[in-house]
């Protein structure tokens, strides 16, 4: 069975990598890749009992591999990992996307609703405190902030303070942007003040060298600069995603 599974994974990896090497993915590509993943899942289901398949998926599925990359620092218990995996595997099976693929407005709306349902399920299983820790440790911006504070010899509590400050500043900036009763010049001035004050507060926490390092990061530079914009620029955060193993056949 192990040999058959290894052969299946190599075949699946080869087909998937060849499909993704054909240029930017469109809706048809996404559907075909989703079908490839479903076929893989179905074939594994014929080789293993339901209990064995669950244990296999917990160790070998793309969802589990992505979780191990994303949750570095969260340190979940076995029960927490299994609960999060159940929610995320169901979401990935139905709404997983290929990096770089375009999504229609209708599909995006459905995906966002399903993502919120997944988040609610994870929150219910973890509880509020652990859920907030989970959100931080799986957020690219938090990881970027934590890397800088660690290099400055500062504790994780400082990373959390900077991250919370970021969230508060962004929420305040959002309220100002939506206040169309204010002239655009006034909104621009208030947003500039938020950016300046946030930068000063961050420097007081992580020092001048840390603040310069944060500004030098693409992520930190982008969200700080966006605080001062009436029309913030779109930011696409890097996505941790393990597709599978395998190499295309020649």
Secondary structure, DSSP 8 states (H G I E B T S, - for coil): -HHHHHHHHHHHHHHHHHHHTSSS--HHHHHHHHHHHHHHHHHHHHHS-HHHHHHHHHHHSHHHHHHHHHTTTT---HHHHHHHHHHHHHHHHHH---TT----HHHHHHHHHHHHHHHHHHHHHH-HHHHHHHHHHT-HHHHHHHHHHHHTT--HHHHHHHHHHHHHHHHHHHHHHH-TTS-HHHHHHHHHHHHHHHHHHHHHHHHHHHHHHHHHSHHHHHHHHHHT-SS-------------------
